[in-house]
Amino acid sequence: MSTVTATTKGAATRETIVERAYEIARFSGVEGLSIGPLAQAVGMSKSGVFAHFGSREDLQLAVLEHAARCFGEAVFIPALSQPRGLPRLRAVMHNWFDWVRGNTGGCVLLGSVTEFDDRPGPLHDQVLRNEQRWQDILRGAIQLAVDEGHLRAGDVEQYAFELYAIPLMVHHKSGLFGYDHARARGEQAVERWFAANSANSPSLADS
């Protein structure tokens, strides 16, 4: 077997392990990952899994990175096909609601914040990077909407805070009251927010 073939096969095996670990983490949390049960799930020995991840923490970090990549590919990347400004921002929010529908059983990104927000170390740092990256992207999408004259100029950080809260509430209500009801409320909240912060609407300071 050539070195290139072996490397390609190794990368594919590693990706298979990460994907299975990600599915487990959706329901058991990143802290619920264990090499033994994971090895069984992918039909490998423990030593086989350890050949790709030197430690449980390395595996957990890979799962967090995978979760962030999945989120970006589902929520932000498709929105780039929309025109700059409000159409793209609206697509981001609607794609986010779609993400909630596919993760009502458990979202690794949300769960990891609860798991590691008060635990210093590499896992905490990765969770923080994931959050900072996504909030930077959201702020950037909002700023484009301001620059295009679709949203009133204002505190973009505050805008992001308010918009971020809506899909979090949709996720929270989906598990308790059902996705369809939660999404309908979320879409209404987003459109009300867009209307209230439109460049054509009076600011609070003017009222």
Legacy VTK file of the C-alpha trace (Angstrom):
# vtk DataFile Version 3.0
C-alpha trace
ASCII
DATASET POLYDATA
POINTS 207 float
0.000 0.000 0.000
1.431 3.398 -0.951
1.963 6.140 1.611
-0.649 8.323 -0.098
-3.241 5.525 -0.063
-2.536 4.749 3.586
-2.805 8.425 4.512
-6.086 8.806 2.631
-7.529 5.697 4.263
-6.398 6.889 7.679
-8.048 10.266 7.176
-11.291 8.592 6.094
-11.245 6.320 9.126
-10.596 9.272 11.408
-13.511 11.155 9.876
-15.771 8.138 10.376
-14.805 7.987 14.056
-15.420 11.718 14.515
-18.816 11.561 12.827
-19.921 8.668 15.041
-18.577 10.410 18.129
-20.462 13.541 17.123
-23.739 11.614 16.935
-23.099 10.151 20.378
-22.252 13.602 21.774
-25.541 15.018 20.452
-27.401 12.918 22.994
-24.782 12.252 25.691
-22.759 15.459 25.586
-19.080 15.829 24.791
-18.295 14.680 28.329
-20.296 11.530 27.621
-17.758 10.382 25.034
-15.698 7.348 25.985
-13.137 5.520 23.871
-14.434 2.032 24.726
-18.091 2.419 23.680
-17.037 4.495 20.667
-14.645 1.769 19.516
-17.507 -0.711 19.730
-19.808 1.603 17.798
-17.375 1.904 14.869
-16.272 -1.744 14.990
-12.708 -1.052 16.045
-10.455 -1.864 18.944
-9.578 0.741 21.557
-6.010 0.765 20.264
-7.373 1.390 16.766
-9.213 4.477 17.958
-6.185 5.629 19.950
-4.117 5.374 16.768
-6.145 8.332 15.461
-6.614 10.212 18.737
-3.906 10.173 21.352
-6.336 10.872 24.168
-10.009 11.284 24.996
-9.483 15.038 25.059
-8.085 14.982 21.504
-11.242 13.164 20.418
-13.460 15.683 22.208
-11.645 18.583 20.558
-12.101 16.975 17.142
-15.835 16.590 17.823
-16.158 20.244 18.808
-14.368 21.295 15.634
-16.600 18.992 13.589
-19.724 20.449 15.206
-18.630 23.985 14.359
-17.925 22.991 10.751
-21.331 21.310 10.403
-23.037 24.399 11.806
-21.241 26.743 9.413
-21.979 24.532 6.416
-25.665 24.325 7.331
-26.305 27.894 8.445
-23.872 30.406 6.962
-22.455 28.943 3.749
-25.867 28.512 2.027
-26.788 32.100 2.957
-23.877 33.421 0.905
-25.911 32.744 -2.241
-28.307 35.512 -1.158
-27.720 39.207 -1.932
-25.670 41.160 0.578
-27.554 42.787 3.408
-30.950 41.884 4.784
-31.667 38.980 2.354
-28.473 37.258 3.475
-29.090 37.976 7.164
-32.654 36.675 6.867
-31.328 33.504 5.215
-28.841 33.041 8.065
-31.642 33.206 10.624
-33.937 30.852 8.696
-31.086 28.398 8.146
-30.433 28.555 11.878
-34.035 27.565 12.516
-33.543 24.637 10.126
-30.481 23.657 12.157
-32.619 23.610 15.301
-35.065 21.235 13.604
-32.232 18.802 12.869
-30.821 19.065 16.386
-33.841 19.003 18.674
-32.439 15.818 20.237
-29.340 17.681 21.271
-27.034 20.357 19.891
-23.350 19.716 20.583
-22.506 23.416 20.299
-25.128 24.540 22.830
-24.455 21.633 25.139
-20.719 22.252 25.129
-21.200 25.793 26.425
-22.989 24.434 29.493
-20.423 21.667 29.915
-17.255 23.746 29.676
-18.078 27.406 30.342
-16.606 27.232 33.846
-13.867 24.645 33.252
-10.558 26.167 32.121
-8.540 24.152 29.647
-8.313 23.232 25.943
-11.969 22.182 25.688
-13.165 25.451 27.202
-10.890 27.340 24.807
-12.283 25.475 21.789
-15.853 26.171 22.869
-14.940 29.846 23.251
-13.360 29.916 19.777
-16.476 28.332 18.290
-18.708 30.931 19.925
-16.471 33.857 19.012
-16.198 32.719 15.393
-19.949 32.419 14.980
-20.692 35.718 16.715
-18.104 37.433 14.480
-19.879 36.010 11.418
-23.277 37.144 12.694
-21.968 40.640 13.458
-20.466 40.778 9.991
-23.793 39.848 8.377
-25.559 42.502 10.440
-22.971 45.138 9.535
-23.477 44.366 5.841
-27.212 44.944 6.299
-26.412 48.302 7.886
-23.933 49.195 5.138
-26.486 48.304 2.452
-28.998 50.673 4.067
-31.367 47.883 5.132
-30.903 48.270 8.891
-30.562 51.444 10.921
-27.020 52.223 12.051
-26.590 51.283 15.688
-24.784 49.107 18.175
-23.995 46.029 16.077
-22.892 44.118 19.168
-26.320 44.691 20.706
-28.029 43.784 17.443
-26.156 40.470 17.403
-27.056 39.797 21.031
-30.749 40.270 20.333
-30.821 38.203 17.135
-28.747 35.435 18.702
-31.323 35.109 21.483
-34.155 34.222 19.096
-32.892 30.856 17.760
-31.734 29.959 21.271
-35.320 30.357 22.442
-36.572 28.390 19.432
-34.243 25.560 20.414
-35.408 25.718 24.024
-39.115 25.683 23.164
-38.763 23.025 20.436
-37.995 20.293 22.900
-40.813 21.221 25.259
-43.598 22.411 22.973
-42.727 21.123 19.503
-40.609 22.464 16.679
-43.356 23.844 14.430
-44.798 26.033 17.175
-41.357 27.257 18.223
-40.266 28.038 14.665
-43.423 30.013 13.923
-42.730 32.150 16.988
-39.093 32.511 16.000
-39.872 33.650 12.464
-42.368 36.168 13.790
-39.791 37.476 16.261
-37.152 37.867 13.530
-39.480 39.758 11.207
-40.615 42.026 14.053
-36.969 42.703 14.875
-36.158 43.528 11.245
-39.131 45.888 11.070
-38.240 47.598 14.351
-34.630 48.121 13.248
-35.256 48.951 9.600
-33.396 51.968 8.280
-36.834 53.455 7.538
-38.252 52.986 11.038
-37.909 55.675 13.718
-35.286 54.989 16.354
-36.140 54.699 20.031
-34.371 57.979 20.604
-36.828 59.683 18.232
-39.933 58.273 19.938
LINES 1 208
207 0 1 2 3 4 5 6 7 8 9 10 11 12 13 14 15 16 17 18 19 20 21 22 23 24 25 26 27 28 29 30 31 32 33 34 35 36 37 38 39 40 41 42 43 44 45 46 47 48 49 50 51 52 53 54 55 56 57 58 59 60 61 62 63 64 65 66 67 68 69 70 71 72 73 74 75 76 77 78 79 80 81 82 83 84 85 86 87 88 89 90 91 92 93 94 95 96 97 98 99 100 101 102 103 104 105 106 107 108 109 110 111 112 113 114 115 116 117 118 119 120 121 122 123 124 125 126 127 128 129 130 131 132 133 134 135 136 137 138 139 140 141 142 143 144 145 146 147 148 149 150 151 152 153 154 155 156 157 158 159 160 161 162 163 164 165 166 167 168 169 170 171 172 173 174 175 176 177 178 179 180 181 182 183 184 185 186 187 188 189 190 191 192 193 194 195 196 197 198 199 200 201 202 203 204 205 206
